[in-house]
Amino acid sequence: MVKTPSYRPTTRSNALPPALEATLQADLLAALGRYEIEVLFQPQFACDDGRMVGAEALARWQHPTLGEIGARDLFSIAEKAGLVAPTSRHVVAQALEKAKTWPSNLSLSLNITPEEIAEPSFARDFASLVAQSGIAPTRLTLEITEDVLLNDLDLAAEALAALHGAGLKIALDDFGAGYCNFSYLKALPLTLLKLDKAMVDNITSDERDLAVLRAIVQLAHALDLDVVAEGIETERQRQTIVAEGCTYWQGFLRAEPMRNEDMLKFAET
């Protein structure tokens, strides 16, 4: 497997100091206007033949004095500043703009926030944004987490059904990281189940973890869902998820998140 350059953006961190967080909340609106919020892309691969099939868009804030701020802290700050929806739309618009230059065999995965999906006009507005981009809806996957759905499952299901009907794929993200409400698997128009890194961390050393992975993959297949394993960092993990029937994977083993131009070069290798 080929490793990408050593650029590794932050993805998780401890809580920010209150004084710093307050300053960043004040900075965020201006940062959107200055395009300090950039989008990186982490490639995704097919398990059957290893080909690159697309990439997930991931937000990073390149702060002029503090340096890089990862997505988790970025959206925590945006939530407290009341700017989650505009921040997410900013990221989605950037991702779509870049992805329209990609080869047609590559798909784009986008993360959707609870604030967005709670808006009654979400499906209509998002479909309009996709139409303006010129990207075929069938090349797009919306990744949603369970916290997106807890407040109003019916509203979420209606919005996602409309977008799925327009051709978009719907993935339940971070599965296994928390509550794992199996009713979502019945209520939503899902296409993919995306396993959290916690689901694969110990599958090569713990038989119980492997058994859980196997059961989840079998359940997904029974529901006609493809399975994406994220957080793959070793060759043994990759071999295991392939053997257990996962469809796609992503992780630092082969590709870390990277800027658009680097991702396109990587896709050519």
C-alpha positions as CSV (number, residue, x, y, z in Angstrom):
1,M,0.0,0.0,0.0
2,V,1.2,3.5,-0.8
3,K,1.3,6.0,2.1
4,T,0.4,9.6,1.4
5,P,2.6,12.6,2.5
6,S,2.9,13.2,6.2
7,Y,0.3,15.9,6.3
8,R,-2.2,14.8,9.0
9,P,-4.9,17.2,10.0
10,T,-6.4,17.1,13.5
11,T,-9.7,15.3,13.9
12,R,-10.3,14.9,17.6
13,S,-9.2,17.0,20.6
14,N,-10.0,17.8,24.1
15,A,-12.4,20.7,25.0
16,L,-11.0,24.1,24.3
17,P,-10.3,26.6,27.1
18,P,-13.4,28.8,27.6
19,A,-11.5,32.1,26.9
20,L,-10.1,30.7,23.7
21,E,-13.4,29.3,22.6
22,A,-15.1,32.6,23.1
23,T,-12.4,34.3,20.9
24,L,-12.8,31.7,18.2
25,Q,-16.6,32.2,18.2
26,A,-16.1,35.8,17.5
27,D,-13.5,35.0,14.8
28,L,-15.6,32.4,12.9
29,L,-18.0,34.6,10.9
30,A,-15.1,36.6,9.5
31,A,-13.2,33.3,8.8
32,L,-16.0,32.2,6.6
33,G,-15.7,35.4,4.6
34,R,-11.9,35.0,4.3
35,Y,-12.2,31.3,3.3
36,E,-10.1,30.2,6.2
37,I,-12.4,27.1,6.4
38,E,-11.0,24.7,3.9
39,V,-12.0,21.2,2.7
40,L,-9.7,18.2,2.7
41,F,-10.6,14.9,1.1
42,Q,-9.9,11.4,2.5
43,P,-10.0,8.8,-0.3
44,Q,-12.2,5.7,-0.1
45,F,-11.4,2.3,-1.6
46,A,-13.3,-0.7,-2.9
47,C,-12.6,-3.9,-0.9
48,D,-12.9,-6.2,-3.8
49,D,-10.1,-4.8,-6.0
50,G,-8.6,-1.9,-4.1
51,R,-9.6,0.8,-6.6
52,M,-10.2,4.3,-5.3
53,V,-14.0,5.0,-5.5
54,G,-14.3,8.4,-4.1
55,A,-13.5,10.6,-1.1
56,E,-15.1,12.1,2.1
57,A,-15.0,15.9,2.5
58,L,-13.6,17.0,5.8
59,A,-13.5,20.6,7.1
60,R,-10.5,22.2,8.6
61,W,-10.1,25.8,9.9
62,Q,-6.7,27.3,9.0
63,H,-6.6,30.0,11.7
64,P,-4.1,32.8,11.0
65,T,-2.6,32.7,14.5
66,L,-3.6,29.3,16.0
67,G,-2.9,27.1,13.0
68,E,-5.1,24.2,12.0
69,I,-8.3,23.5,13.9
70,G,-10.0,20.2,13.3
71,A,-13.6,19.6,12.4
72,R,-14.7,18.5,15.8
73,D,-13.6,21.8,17.4
74,L,-14.7,23.8,14.4
75,F,-18.3,22.6,14.7
76,S,-18.3,22.9,18.5
77,I,-17.3,26.5,18.1
78,A,-19.9,27.0,15.3
79,E,-22.6,25.5,17.5
80,K,-22.0,27.9,20.3
81,A,-21.8,30.8,17.9
82,G,-25.1,29.8,16.2
83,L,-23.2,29.3,12.9
84,V,-23.4,25.6,12.3
85,A,-25.7,25.7,9.3
86,P,-23.8,28.5,7.4
87,T,-20.5,26.8,8.3
88,S,-21.7,23.5,6.9
89,R,-23.2,25.0,3.8
90,H,-19.8,26.8,3.2
91,V,-18.0,23.5,3.5
92,V,-20.5,21.7,1.2
93,A,-20.4,24.4,-1.4
94,Q,-16.6,24.2,-1.5
95,A,-16.6,20.4,-1.7
96,L,-19.1,20.4,-4.6
97,E,-17.1,23.1,-6.4
98,K,-14.0,21.0,-6.3
99,A,-15.6,17.7,-6.9
100,K,-17.1,18.8,-10.2
101,T,-13.6,18.7,-11.7
102,W,-13.1,15.1,-10.5
103,P,-13.1,12.1,-12.9
104,S,-16.7,10.8,-13.2
105,N,-15.8,7.5,-11.6
106,L,-15.1,9.2,-8.2
107,S,-17.9,9.9,-5.7
108,L,-18.1,12.5,-3.0
109,S,-19.3,11.9,0.6
110,L,-20.6,14.9,2.6
111,N,-21.4,15.1,6.3
112,I,-24.8,16.7,7.2
113,T,-25.4,18.5,10.6
114,P,-28.5,18.2,12.8
115,E,-29.2,21.9,12.3
116,E,-29.4,21.5,8.6
117,I,-31.6,18.5,8.5
118,A,-34.0,20.1,11.0
119,E,-34.8,22.8,8.5
120,P,-38.1,22.1,6.6
121,S,-36.5,23.3,3.4
122,F,-33.4,21.2,3.7
123,A,-34.1,18.7,1.0
124,R,-35.2,21.3,-1.5
125,D,-32.3,23.6,-0.8
126,F,-29.7,20.8,-0.9
127,A,-31.1,19.4,-4.2
128,S,-30.9,23.0,-5.6
129,L,-27.3,23.2,-4.5
130,V,-26.5,19.9,-6.2
131,A,-28.2,21.0,-9.4
132,Q,-26.2,24.2,-9.5
133,S,-23.0,22.2,-9.1
134,G,-23.7,20.1,-12.2
135,I,-22.6,16.9,-10.4
136,A,-24.7,13.9,-11.0
137,P,-26.7,13.1,-7.7
138,T,-25.7,9.5,-8.1
139,R,-22.1,10.5,-7.3
140,L,-23.0,11.9,-4.0
141,T,-23.4,10.3,-0.5
142,L,-24.8,12.1,2.5
143,E,-23.4,10.9,5.7
144,I,-25.6,11.4,8.8
145,T,-24.9,10.4,12.4
146,E,-27.5,9.3,15.0
147,D,-27.5,12.6,16.8
148,V,-28.8,14.2,13.6
149,L,-31.9,12.0,13.9
150,L,-32.8,11.9,17.5
151,N,-34.8,15.1,17.6
152,D,-37.2,14.4,14.8
153,L,-36.8,11.1,13.1
154,D,-39.9,11.5,10.9
155,L,-38.6,14.9,9.6
156,A,-35.2,13.4,8.9
157,A,-36.7,10.4,7.1
158,E,-38.8,12.6,4.9
159,A,-36.0,14.8,3.9
160,L,-33.6,11.9,3.2
161,A,-36.2,10.0,1.3
162,A,-36.6,13.0,-1.0
163,L,-32.9,13.2,-1.7
164,H,-32.5,9.4,-2.0
165,G,-35.3,9.6,-4.6
166,A,-33.3,12.1,-6.5
167,G,-30.4,9.7,-6.7
168,L,-28.2,10.5,-3.7
169,K,-26.9,7.7,-1.5
170,I,-27.5,7.9,2.3
171,A,-25.0,6.6,4.8
172,L,-25.5,6.1,8.5
173,D,-22.1,7.3,9.8
174,D,-20.1,6.5,13.0
175,F,-22.1,3.3,13.5
176,G,-20.9,1.5,16.7
177,A,-19.5,4.7,18.3
178,G,-22.5,5.3,20.5
179,Y,-26.2,4.5,20.9
180,C,-26.7,2.3,17.8
181,N,-30.4,2.6,17.5
182,F,-31.3,-0.2,15.2
183,S,-34.7,1.3,14.4
184,Y,-32.9,3.8,12.2
185,L,-32.0,0.9,9.9
186,K,-35.7,0.3,9.2
187,A,-37.0,3.9,9.2
188,L,-34.4,5.5,6.9
189,P,-33.7,5.1,3.2
190,L,-30.1,4.0,3.8
191,T,-27.7,2.8,1.2
192,L,-24.6,2.3,3.3
193,L,-23.7,1.6,6.9
194,K,-20.4,3.3,7.9
195,L,-18.6,1.6,10.8
196,D,-16.9,3.8,13.3
197,K,-13.1,3.4,13.9
198,A,-14.0,1.9,17.3
199,M,-15.6,-1.0,15.5
200,V,-12.4,-2.1,13.8
201,D,-9.6,-1.1,16.2
202,N,-9.3,-4.5,17.9
203,I,-10.7,-6.9,15.3
204,T,-7.3,-8.5,14.8
205,S,-6.7,-9.1,18.5
206,D,-10.1,-9.6,20.1
207,E,-12.4,-12.4,19.1
208,R,-15.4,-10.7,20.6
209,D,-14.8,-7.5,18.6
210,L,-14.4,-9.6,15.5
211,A,-17.7,-11.4,16.3
212,V,-19.5,-8.0,16.7
213,L,-18.1,-6.8,13.4
214,R,-19.2,-10.0,11.6
215,A,-22.7,-9.7,13.0
216,I,-23.1,-6.1,12.0
217,V,-21.9,-6.8,8.5
218,Q,-24.3,-9.7,8.2
219,L,-27.1,-7.5,9.4
220,A,-26.2,-4.9,6.9
221,H,-26.2,-7.4,4.0
222,A,-29.6,-8.7,5.1
223,L,-30.9,-5.2,4.8
224,D,-29.2,-4.8,1.4
225,L,-26.8,-2.2,2.7
226,D,-23.1,-1.8,1.7
227,V,-20.7,-1.5,4.5
228,V,-17.9,1.1,4.8
229,A,-15.1,0.5,7.4
230,E,-13.3,3.7,8.4
231,G,-10.2,4.1,10.5
232,I,-8.3,1.3,8.8
233,E,-4.6,1.7,9.9
234,T,-3.0,-1.7,9.5
235,E,-2.9,-4.2,6.7
236,R,-4.3,-6.9,9.0
237,Q,-7.3,-4.8,9.7
238,R,-7.8,-4.3,5.9
239,Q,-7.5,-8.0,5.2
240,T,-10.0,-8.8,8.0
241,I,-12.7,-6.3,6.9
242,V,-12.3,-7.6,3.3
243,A,-12.7,-11.2,4.5
244,E,-15.7,-10.3,6.6
245,G,-17.6,-8.8,3.6
246,C,-17.2,-5.0,3.9
247,T,-17.7,-3.2,0.6
248,Y,-15.5,-0.1,1.0
249,W,-12.9,1.3,3.4
250,Q,-10.9,4.4,4.3
251,G,-8.1,5.1,6.7
252,F,-4.5,6.2,7.2
253,L,-3.2,2.8,6.0
254,R,-3.4,4.1,2.5
255,A,-4.5,7.7,2.5
256,E,-4.8,10.5,5.0
257,P,-7.1,13.5,4.4
258,M,-5.4,15.7,1.7
259,R,-6.0,18.8,-0.3
260,N,-7.9,18.5,-3.5
261,E,-5.0,18.8,-5.9
262,D,-3.1,16.1,-3.9
263,M,-6.1,13.9,-3.9
264,L,-6.4,14.1,-7.7
265,K,-2.8,13.2,-8.1
266,F,-3.2,10.3,-5.7
267,A,-6.2,9.1,-7.7
268,E,-4.0,8.8,-10.8
269,T,-1.5,6.5,-9.1
